[in-house]
Amino acid sequence: MKLLADAQVQAAQDQLDLLHARHELRRAEIDVSGNEFVGRIEAQKNDLKLEETRRSLAQIEGDIRTHAEGHKAALAVLEEKRSKARIAADFARRNIENMVLRAPLDGLVVLKENQDAAGGFGFPGMSLPEYREGDTVQPGRTVAEIVDLSEMEIKTRILETDRASVASGAMARVEVDALPGAALTGASKGVGGLAQNAFWEPQTARQFDAAFALAQPSTVLRPGMTARLVVEGGTLENVIHLPRQALFEREGKSVVYVRESGDRFRPVEVKVDRLTESRVILTDFDPDAEVALTNPETARRGGSSTPASPTLPGGGV
């Protein structure tokens, strides 16, 4: 510390001055002791010099005590300042530690989009930047999420026609677009009970949210990756199934046109048990009945022969 170094230099100088003053006092005392051998004027000079050296010695001794007390007071002031600085540093350190959030689990940190980056203005499909250091965050905003990579699930939507085939626990083959050739499997965690179909979507069939848990999560997978799911449906035995083209809609009901004789067909209301992209499984239907693959009523009018129930995409997403 500079103050201690200066105090040591000052103390050394004071000791040198004190030694010199004592030496001068001793010389003055020797000169005074010989006054009886000199003239009266010279004796008076020796007496005056003795008094001056004594006063000088007393002044130096007083200065030494003053210097020691001054350095002691200055050191106390510096110690007080250092204590205050140490308290301020500890307070700042605690504040910094309080600003650090410790995640309760291991995982991947996913930064959220800054909803206030555009000044509160936005529209569907707008791309927003992620939160960065220095951004102003409004109260209640989610800045980041911790994703547990030990458990992963795939979220998708299935058509209403495929809902019955995706029971809880149904196995599925997973193909991640970013990992071609990777063999992953998953199991259905269930299907949502509320249809999710936005008004701007062109599809007329209702869709339901579904989730599939991965059997062996991979650490290379990241949130937001797209994948295709091929769900393995259950095995059905002794069922009646027809091509999907044989099923039509008539007055809001599912019907199949059954041949009566010749070119005459009559609509028969049927109960659909399962429906896939290519097959339809019926309940309580005559297995020997001959059905039409085009709408006979429309064909007779010269219209389109497209089935009233159009072919819909499968459940793999």
URNOR-V966829 format. One record per run of one state. SS is the DSSP state (a for helix, b for strand, c for the rest). FROM is the first residue (numbers start at 1). LEN is the number of residues. If there is no record, write none. Layout:
# URNOR-V966829
ss:SS from:FROM len:LEN
ss:SS from:FROM len:LEN
This chain:
# URNOR-V966829
ss:c from:1 len:1
ss:a from:2 len:32
ss:c from:34 len:1
ss:a from:35 len:3
ss:c from:38 len:2
ss:a from:40 len:60
ss:c from:100 len:8
ss:b from:108 len:4
ss:c from:112 len:1
ss:b from:113 len:1
ss:c from:114 len:16
ss:b from:130 len:1
ss:c from:131 len:13
ss:b from:144 len:4
ss:c from:148 len:5
ss:b from:153 len:7
ss:a from:160 len:6
ss:c from:166 len:5
ss:b from:171 len:6
ss:c from:177 len:7
ss:b from:184 len:12
ss:c from:196 len:11
ss:b from:207 len:8
ss:c from:215 len:12
ss:b from:227 len:5
ss:c from:232 len:8
ss:b from:240 len:4
ss:a from:244 len:3
ss:c from:247 len:1
ss:b from:248 len:3
ss:c from:251 len:2
ss:b from:253 len:9
ss:c from:262 len:2
ss:b from:264 len:6
ss:c from:270 len:1
ss:b from:271 len:5
ss:c from:276 len:3
ss:b from:279 len:5
ss:c from:284 len:7
ss:b from:291 len:1
ss:c from:292 len:4
ss:a from:296 len:5
ss:c from:301 len:17
